Amino acid sequence: MLLSDVHRVAVLDLRILNLDRHAENLLLRRSSDPALAPPPDGRRLSGGAPCFHLVPIDHAYAFPPRAHGAFFEWQHWPQAKEPLSPALLDAIAGLDLDYETALLRSLGLEEPAVRTHYVATMWLKIGAAAGLTPYQLASFAAAPLPDESSLLEQVLNEIAPLEREETAWRSVLLDILRAAARLIANGRQAA
């Protein structure tokens, strides 16, 4: 399984806050690249195992109105503990949240789901810019235990009273997420 596949699934899940990313919602597809495909008899003389690509499926629990219950199958995989590539960091930095927010509203998503997407994607943008790995990003967004709140959910609850004042809400959100990313990044460097 390729590092880039795991990272792309991680970015997708963190953006749409998929609350149901488990092993049965990930498809392994053999590479269509002839250079990576096994020989016709199915045996390999050298070159290792065939290459598979990770394909996320089943997004029924995406764009939730609340962040409660987020779980990511890939979170504890070794690939999730590796830094994001420069190309993926550039793609994340280029995400236009104002455009996405308007698009989701035009598609009829309810305001709590739009707000949760905004917060989750803003966390991804800030955390990625701070050098956090997918594991670290997911550790903030996923609850440690099923009956507990994730740190991301706690942030959403904390800023909920400001929802009607969008400018204040966004400002407080940015301050909290930037501080969290700094703390996590500094903790990583100290370890």
KOLSE-926145 format. One record per atom (N, C-alpha, C, CB): x, y, z; residue number from 1. Coordinates in steps of 0.2 Angstrom, whole numbers. Glycine has a CB too. Example, Ala and Ser with C-alpha at 12.3 -4.5 7.8 and 13.67 -1.06 7.14 Angstrom:
<pts>
PT     X     Y     Z  nr
PT    66   -28    39   1
PT    62   -22    39   1
PT    66   -16    39   1
PT    57   -22    45   1
PT    64   -11    35   2
PT    68    -5    36   2
PT    64     0    39   2
PT    70    -3    29   2
</pts>
This chain:
<pts>
PT     X     Y     Z  nr
PT     4    -6     0   1
PT     0     0     0   1
PT     5     6     0   1
PT    -5     0     6   1
PT     3    11    -4   2
PT     7    17    -5   2
PT     6    22     1   2
PT     6    20   -12   2
PT    11    25     3   3
PT    11    31     8   3
PT     6    36     5   3
PT    18    34     9   3
PT     7    38    -1   4
PT     2    43    -4   4
PT    -5    41    -4   4
PT     4    45   -11   4
PT    -7    35    -5   5
PT   -14    33    -4   5
PT   -17    34     3   5
PT   -15    25    -6   5
PT   -13    32     8   6
PT   -15    33    15   6
PT   -16    40    16   6
PT   -10    29    20   6
PT   -11    44    14   7
PT   -12    51    15   7
PT   -18    54    12   7
PT    -5    55    13   7
PT   -19    52     6   8
PT   -25    55     2   8
PT   -31    53     6   8
PT   -25    53    -5   8
PT   -32    47     8   9
PT   -38    45    12   9
PT   -38    49    18   9
PT   -38    37    13   9
PT   -33    50    21  10
PT   -33    54    28  10
PT   -35    61    27  10
PT   -26    54    31  10
PT   -33    64    21  11
PT   -35    71    20  11
PT   -42    71    18  11
PT   -31    74    14  11
PT   -45    66    14  12
PT   -52    66    13  12
PT   -56    65    19  12
PT   -53    60     8  12
PT   -54    60    23  13
PT   -58    59    29  13
PT   -58    65    34  13
PT   -55    53    33  13
PT   -52    68    35  14
PT   -52    74    39  14
PT   -56    80    37  14
PT   -45    76    40  14
PT   -56    80    30  15
PT   -60    86    27  15
PT   -68    85    28  15
PT   -59    87    20  15
PT   -70    79    26  16
PT   -77    77    26  16
PT   -79    74    33  16
PT   -79    72    21  16
PT   -75    74    38  17
PT   -76    71    44  17
PT   -80    64    44  17
PT   -79    76    49  17
PT   -77    60    40  18
PT   -81    53    39  18
PT   -81    50    46  18
PT   -77    49    34  18
PT   -87    49    49  19
PT   -87    46    55  19
PT   -87    38    55  19
PT   -94    48    59  19
PT   -86    35    49  20
PT   -87    28    49  20
PT   -81    25    44  20
PT   -94    26    46  20
PT   -75    27    45  21
PT   -70    25    41  21
PT   -67    19    45  21
PT   -64    30    40  21
PT   -69    13    43  22
PT   -66     7    46  22
PT   -64     2    40  22
PT   -71     3    50  22
PT   -61    -3    42  23
PT   -57    -8    37  23
PT   -62   -10    31  23
PT   -54   -14    40  23
PT   -68   -11    33  24
PT   -73   -13    27  24
PT   -75    -7    23  24
PT   -79   -16    31  24
PT   -73    -1    24  25
PT   -75     5    20  25
PT   -68     7    16  25
PT   -77    10    24  25
PT   -64     2    16  26
PT   -57     4    12  26
PT   -56    -2     7  26
PT   -51     5    17  26
PT   -56    -1     1  27
PT   -55    -6    -4  27
PT   -48    -6    -6  27
PT   -60    -4   -10  27
PT   -45   -12    -7  28
PT   -38   -12   -10  28
PT   -39   -15   -17  28
PT   -34   -18    -6  28
PT   -36   -10   -22  29
PT   -37   -12   -29  29
PT   -30   -13   -31  29
PT   -40    -6   -33  29
PT   -29   -18   -35  30
PT   -22   -20   -38  30
PT   -20   -14   -43  30
PT   -22   -27   -41  30
PT   -14   -12   -43  31
PT   -12    -7   -48  31
PT   -13    -9   -55  31
PT    -5    -5   -46  31
PT   -16    -4   -59  32
PT   -16    -5   -66  32
PT   -10    -4   -70  32
PT   -22    -1   -69  32
PT    -5    -1   -66  33
PT     2     0   -69  33
PT     5    -6   -71  33
PT     6     4   -65  33
PT     6    -8   -78  34
PT     9   -14   -80  34
PT    16   -15   -76  34
PT    10   -14   -87  34
PT    19   -10   -75  35
PT    26   -11   -72  35
PT    25   -14   -65  35
PT    30    -5   -71  35
PT    19   -13   -61  36
PT    18   -15   -55  36
PT    14   -21   -54  36
PT    15    -9   -51  36
PT    11   -23   -60  37
PT     7   -29   -60  37
PT    11   -36   -59  37
PT     2   -29   -66  37
PT     8   -41   -56  38
PT    11   -47   -56  38
PT    12   -50   -63  38
PT     8   -52   -51  38
PT    16   -55   -64  39
PT    17   -58   -70  39
PT    11   -63   -72  39
PT    23   -63   -71  39
PT    10   -65   -78  40
PT     4   -69   -80  40
PT     3   -75   -75  40
PT     4   -71   -87  40
PT     8   -78   -73  41
PT     8   -84   -69  41
PT     6   -83   -62  41
PT    14   -89   -70  41
PT     6   -76   -60  42
PT     5   -74   -53  42
PT    11   -75   -49  42
PT    -1   -79   -51  42
PT    16   -77   -51  43
PT    22   -77   -47  43
PT    27   -72   -48  43
PT    26   -84   -48  43
PT    31   -70   -43  44
PT    36   -64   -44  44
PT    42   -67   -43  44
PT    34   -58   -40  44
PT    47   -66   -47  45
PT    54   -69   -46  45
PT    58   -64   -42  45
PT    58   -69   -53  45
PT    56   -58   -42  46
PT    59   -52   -38  46
PT    55   -46   -38  46
PT    67   -51   -40  46
PT    56   -41   -34  47
PT    53   -35   -35  47
PT    47   -35   -29  47
PT    50   -34   -41  47
PT    46   -40   -25  48
PT    42   -39   -20  48
PT    35   -41   -22  48
PT    42   -32   -17  48
PT    30   -39   -17  49
PT    23   -40   -18  49
PT    20   -36   -23  49
PT    19   -40   -11  49
PT    14   -38   -26  50
PT    11   -33   -30  50
PT     9   -27   -27  50
PT     5   -36   -34  50
PT     8   -21   -31  51
PT     6   -15   -28  51
PT    -1   -14   -28  51
PT    10    -9   -32  51
PT    -4   -12   -22  52
PT   -11   -11   -21  52
PT   -12    -3   -20  52
PT   -14   -15   -16  52
PT   -18    -1   -22  53
PT   -20     6   -21  53
PT   -26     6   -16  53
PT   -21    10   -27  53
PT   -26    10   -11  54
PT   -31    11    -6  54
PT   -37    16    -9  54
PT   -29    14     0  54
PT   -43    13    -9  55
PT   -48    17   -12  55
PT   -54    17    -6  55
PT   -51    13   -18  55
PT   -55    24    -4  56
PT   -61    24     1  56
PT   -68    23    -2  56
PT   -60    31     4  56
PT   -72    20     1  57
PT   -79    18    -1  57
PT   -83    20     5  57
PT   -79    11    -4  57
PT   -90    20     3  58
PT   -95    21     8  58
PT   -94    27    12  58
PT   -95    15    13  58
PT   -97    33    10  59
PT   -97    39    13  59
PT  -103    41    16  59
PT   -94    45     8  59
PT  -107    36    19  60
PT  -114    38    21  60
PT  -114    42    28  60
PT  -117    31    23  60
PT  -108    42    31  61
PT  -108    46    37  61
PT  -103    52    37  61
PT  -105    41    43  61
PT  -103    55    31  62
PT   -98    60    30  62
PT  -103    67    31  62
PT   -95    60    22  62
PT   -99    72    31  63
PT  -102    79    33  63
PT  -107    79    38  63
PT  -106    81    26  63
PT  -105    76    44  64
PT  -110    76    50  64
PT  -111    83    53  64
PT  -107    71    55  64
PT  -117    83    56  65
PT  -118    90    60  65
PT  -114    91    66  65
PT  -126    90    61  65
PT  -111    85    69  66
PT  -107    86    75  66
PT  -101    81    73  66
PT  -111    83    81  66
PT   -96    83    77  67
PT   -90    79    76  67
PT   -89    73    81  67
PT   -84    83    78  67
PT   -95    71    84  68
PT   -95    66    89  68
PT   -94    59    86  68
PT  -101    66    94  68
PT   -90    55    88  69
PT   -89    48    85  69
PT   -84    47    80  69
PT   -96    46    83  69
PT   -80    52    78  70
PT   -75    51    73  70
PT   -70    46    74  70
PT   -72    58    71  70
PT   -69    41    69  71
PT   -65    36    70  71
PT   -62    35    63  71
PT   -68    29    73  71
PT   -55    34    63  72
PT   -52    33    57  72
PT   -47    27    57  72
PT   -47    39    55  72
PT   -49    22    53  73
PT   -45    15    53  73
PT   -38    16    52  73
PT   -48    11    47  73
PT   -36    21    47  74
PT   -29    22    45  74
PT   -25    26    51  74
PT   -29    26    39  74
PT   -28    29    56  75
PT   -25    33    60  75
PT   -19    30    64  75
PT   -30    35    66  75
PT   -19    24    65  76
PT   -13    21    69  76
PT    -8    17    64  76
PT   -15    16    74  76
PT   -10    17    57  77
PT    -5    14    53  77
PT     2    18    52  77
PT    -8    14    46  77
PT     7    14    51  78
PT    13    17    51  78
PT    14    23    46  78
PT    19    12    49  78
PT    10    23    40  79
PT    10    28    35  79
PT     7    34    38  79
PT     6    26    29  79
PT     2    34    42  80
PT    -1    40    45  80
PT     4    44    50  80
PT    -7    38    49  80
PT     9    41    52  81
PT    14    44    56  81
PT    20    47    52  81
PT    17    39    61  81
PT    19    47    46  82
PT    24    50    41  82
PT    22    57    39  82
PT    26    46    35  82
PT    27    62    38  83
PT    25    69    36  83
PT    21    69    29  83
PT    31    73    36  83
PT    17    73    28  84
PT    13    74    22  84
PT    18    77    16  84
PT     7    79    22  84
PT    17    75    10  85
PT    22    77     5  85
PT    21    84     3  85
PT    20    73    -2  85
PT    26    87     0  86
PT    25    94    -2  86
PT    19    96    -6  86
PT    32    97    -5  86
PT    18    91   -11  87
PT    12    92   -16  87
PT     6    92   -12  87
PT    13    87   -21  87
PT     5    87    -7  88
PT    -1    87    -3  88
PT    -2    93     1  88
PT    -2    80     1  88
PT     4    95     4  89
PT     3   101     8  89
PT     1   107     4  89
PT    10   103    11  89
PT     4   108    -2  90
PT     1   113    -7  90
PT    -6   113    -8  90
PT     5   113   -13  90
PT    -8   107   -10  91
PT   -16   106   -11  91
PT   -20   108    -5  91
PT   -17    99   -13  91
PT   -18   106     1  92
PT   -22   108     7  92
PT   -22   115     8  92
PT   -19   104    13  92
PT   -16   118     7  93
PT   -15   126     8  93
PT   -20   129     3  93
PT    -8   128     7  93
PT   -21   126    -3  94
PT   -25   130    -8  94
PT   -32   129    -7  94
PT   -23   127   -15  94
PT   -35   125    -2  95
PT   -42   124    -2  95
PT   -45   130     0  95
PT   -43   119     4  95
PT   -51   132    -4  96
PT   -54   138    -3  96
PT   -61   137     1  96
PT   -56   141   -10  96
PT   -60   138     8  97
PT   -66   136    12  97
PT   -72   141    11  97
PT   -64   137    19  97
PT   -71   147     9  98
PT   -77   151     7  98
PT   -81   148     2  98
PT   -75   158     6  98
PT   -77   146    -4  99
PT   -80   143    -9  99
PT   -84   136    -7  99
PT   -75   141   -15  99
PT   -81   132    -3 100
PT   -83   126    -1 100
PT   -90   127     3 100
PT   -78   122     3 100
PT   -89   132     8 101
PT   -95   133    12 101
PT  -101   135     8 101
PT   -93   139    17 101
PT  -100   140     3 102
PT  -105   142    -1 102
PT  -108   136    -5 102
PT  -103   147    -6 102
PT  -104   132    -8 103
PT  -106   126   -12 103
PT  -110   121    -8 103
PT  -100   122   -15 103
PT  -108   119    -2 104
PT  -111   115     3 104
PT  -118   118     4 104
PT  -107   113     9 104
PT  -119   124     6 105
PT  -125   127     7 105
PT  -130   127     1 105
PT  -124   135     9 105
PT  -127   128    -5 106
PT  -131   128   -11 106
PT  -133   121   -13 106
PT  -127   130   -17 106
PT  -130   116   -10 107
PT  -132   109   -11 107
PT  -137   107    -6 107
PT  -126   104   -11 107
PT  -138   111    -1 108
PT  -144   109     4 108
PT  -141   106    10 108
PT  -148   105     1 108
PT  -135   106    12 109
PT  -132   104    18 109
PT  -135   109    24 109
PT  -125   103    18 109
PT  -137   106    29 110
PT  -139   110    35 110
PT  -133   113    38 110
PT  -142   106    40 110
PT  -134   119    41 111
PT  -129   124    44 111
PT  -125   120    48 111
PT  -132   129    47 111
PT  -127   116    53 112
PT  -122   112    58 112
PT  -117   108    54 112
PT  -126   108    63 112
PT  -119   105    48 113
PT  -115   101    44 113
PT  -110   105    41 113
PT  -118    96    39 113
PT  -112   111    38 114
PT  -107   115    35 114
PT  -102   118    40 114
PT  -111   121    32 114
PT  -104   120    46 115
PT  -100   122    51 115
PT   -95   117    53 115
PT  -104   125    57 115
PT   -97   111    54 116
PT   -92   106    56 116
PT   -87   104    50 116
PT   -96    99    57 116
PT   -89   105    44 117
PT   -85   104    38 117
PT   -80   110    38 117
PT   -88   104    32 117
PT   -82   116    40 118
PT   -77   121    40 118
PT   -72   121    45 118
PT   -82   128    41 118
PT   -74   119    51 119
PT   -70   118    57 119
PT   -65   112    55 119
PT   -74   117    63 119
PT   -67   107    53 120
PT   -63   101    52 120
PT   -58   102    46 120
PT   -67    95    49 120
PT   -60   106    41 121
PT   -55   108    36 121
PT   -50   113    38 121
PT   -59   110    29 121
PT   -53   118    42 122
PT   -48   123    44 122
PT   -43   120    49 122
PT   -52   128    48 122
PT   -45   115    53 123
PT   -40   111    57 123
PT   -35   107    53 123
PT   -44   106    61 123
PT   -37   104    47 124
PT   -33   101    42 124
PT   -28   106    40 124
PT   -37    98    37 124
PT   -30   112    37 125
PT   -26   117    34 125
PT   -21   120    39 125
PT   -30   123    32 125
PT   -23   121    45 126
PT   -18   124    51 126
PT   -13   119    53 126
PT   -22   127    57 126
PT   -16   113    54 127
PT   -12   107    57 127
PT    -7   105    52 127
PT   -16   101    59 127
PT    -9   105    45 128
PT    -4   103    40 128
PT     1   108    39 128
PT    -8   102    33 128
PT     0   114    39 129
PT     4   120    39 129
PT     9   120    45 129
PT     1   127    39 129
PT     7   117    50 130
PT    12   117    56 130
PT    16   110    56 130
PT     8   117    63 130
PT    15   106    51 131
PT    19   100    50 131
PT    17    94    53 131
PT    26   102    53 131
PT    10    94    55 132
PT     8    88    59 132
PT     7    83    54 132
PT     1    90    62 132
PT     7    77    56 133
PT     6    71    52 133
PT    -1    69    52 133
PT    10    65    55 133
PT    -4    65    48 134
PT   -11    63    48 134
PT   -13    60    55 134
PT   -12    58    42 134
PT    -8    56    58 135
PT    -9    53    64 135
PT   -11    59    69 135
PT    -3    49    67 135
PT    -7    64    70 136
PT    -8    69    74 136
PT   -14    73    73 136
PT    -2    74    74 136
PT   -16    74    66 137
PT   -22    78    64 137
PT   -28    74    67 137
PT   -22    79    57 137
PT   -28    67    65 138
PT   -33    63    67 138
PT   -34    62    75 138
PT   -32    56    64 138
PT   -28    62    78 139
PT   -29    62    86 139
PT   -33    67    89 139
PT   -22    61    89 139
PT   -32    73    86 140
PT   -36    79    88 140
PT   -44    78    86 140
PT   -33    85    85 140
PT   -45    75    80 141
PT   -52    75    77 141
PT   -56    69    80 141
PT   -52    75    70 141
PT   -52    64    82 142
PT   -56    58    84 142
PT   -56    57    92 142
PT   -52    51    81 142
PT   -61    54    94 143
PT   -61    54   101 143
PT   -57    48   104 143
PT   -69    52   104 143
PT   -54    48   109 144
PT   -50    43   112 144
PT   -54    36   113 144
PT   -46    45   118 144
PT   -60    37   116 145
PT   -64    32   117 145
PT   -71    34   115 145
PT   -65    30   125 145
PT   -75    29   113 146
PT   -82    30   110 146
PT   -86    35   114 146
PT   -86    24   109 146
PT   -86    35   121 147
PT   -91    39   124 147
PT   -87    46   126 147
PT   -93    36   131 147
PT   -82    47   124 148
PT   -78    53   125 148
PT   -79    58   119 148
PT   -71    52   127 148
PT   -77    64   121 149
PT   -77    70   115 149
PT   -70    70   113 149
PT   -80    76   118 149
PT   -70    71   106 150
PT   -63    73   103 150
PT   -61    80   105 150
PT   -63    72    96 150
PT   -55    82   104 151
PT   -53    89   105 151
PT   -57    94   100 151
PT   -45    90   105 151
PT   -57    91    94 152
PT   -61    95    89 152
PT   -68    96    91 152
PT   -61    91    82 152
PT   -71    91    94 153
PT   -78    92    96 153
PT   -78    97   102 153
PT   -81    85    98 153
PT   -74    97   106 154
PT   -73   102   112 154
PT   -73   109   109 154
PT   -68   100   116 154
PT   -69   110   104 155
PT   -68   116   101 155
PT   -75   118    98 155
PT   -63   116    95 155
PT   -78   114    94 156
PT   -85   116    92 156
PT   -90   118    97 156
PT   -88   110    88 156
PT   -90   114   103 157
PT   -94   116   108 157
PT   -92   123   111 157
PT   -94   110   113 157
PT   -86   124   112 158
PT   -83   130   115 158
PT   -85   136   111 158
PT   -76   130   115 158
PT   -85   136   104 159
PT   -87   142   100 159
PT   -94   142    98 159
PT   -82   142    94 159
PT   -98   137   100 160
PT  -105   137    98 160
PT  -109   143   100 160
PT  -108   131   102 160
PT  -107   146   106 161
PT  -111   152   108 161
PT  -110   158   103 161
PT  -109   154   115 161
PT  -105   158    99 162
PT  -103   163    95 162
PT  -106   162    88 162
PT   -95   164    94 162
PT  -109   157    87 163
PT  -112   155    80 163
PT  -115   161    76 163
PT  -116   149    80 163
PT  -119   165    79 164
PT  -122   170    76 164
PT  -118   176    74 164
PT  -128   173    80 164
PT  -112   176    77 165
PT  -107   182    75 165
PT  -101   178    71 165
PT  -105   185    81 165
PT  -102   177    65 166
PT   -97   173    61 166
PT   -90   176    61 166
PT  -100   173    54 166
PT   -89   182    61 167
PT   -83   185    61 167
PT   -79   184    68 167
PT   -83   193    60 167
PT   -83   184    73 168
PT   -80   183    80 168
PT   -79   175    80 168
PT   -85   185    86 168
PT   -84   171    78 169
PT   -83   164    78 169
PT   -77   162    74 169
PT   -90   161    75 169
PT   -76   164    68 170
PT   -70   162    65 170
PT   -63   164    68 170
PT   -70   165    57 170
PT   -63   170    71 171
PT   -57   173    74 171
PT   -56   169    80 171
PT   -58   180    76 171
PT   -60   167    84 172
PT   -59   163    90 172
PT   -57   156    88 172
PT   -65   162    95 172
PT   -60   153    83 173
PT   -59   147    80 173
PT   -51   146    78 173
PT   -63   145    74 173
PT   -49   151    74 174
PT   -42   152    71 174
PT   -37   152    77 174
PT   -41   158    67 174
PT   -39   156    82 175
PT   -34   156    88 175
PT   -34   150    91 175
PT   -37   162    93 175
PT   -39   146    93 176
PT   -39   140    96 176
PT   -35   135    92 176
PT   -46   137    98 176
PT   -37   134    85 177
PT   -34   129    81 177
PT   -26   130    80 177
PT   -37   129    75 177
PT   -24   136    80 178
PT   -17   138    79 178
PT   -13   136    85 178
PT   -16   146    77 178
PT   -16   138    91 179
PT   -13   136    97 179
PT   -13   129    98 179
PT   -17   139   103 179
PT   -18   125    96 180
PT   -18   118    97 180
PT   -12   115    92 180
PT   -24   115    95 180
PT   -12   117    86 181
PT    -7   115    82 181
PT     0   116    84 181
PT    -8   118    75 181
PT     1   122    87 182
PT     8   124    90 182
PT    10   119    96 182
PT     8   131    92 182
PT     5   118   100 183
PT     6   113   106 183
PT     8   106   103 183
PT     0   113   110 183
PT     4   104    99 184
PT     5    97    96 184
PT    12    97    93 184
PT     0    95    91 184
PT    14   102    88 185
PT    20   102    85 185
PT    26   103    90 185
PT    20   108    80 185
PT    25   107    95 186
PT    31   107   100 186
PT    31   101   104 186
PT    29   113   104 186
PT    26    98   105 187
PT    26    91   109 187
PT    30    86   105 187
PT    20    89   111 187
PT    29    86    98 188
PT    32    81    94 188
PT    40    83    94 188
PT    29    82    87 188
PT    42    89    93 189
PT    49    91    93 189
PT    52    89   100 189
PT    50    98    91 189
PT    49    90   105 190
PT    52    89   112 190
PT    53    81   113 190
PT    47    92   117 190
PT    49    77   110 191
PT    49    70   111 191
PT    55    67   107 191
PT    43    66   108 191
</pts>
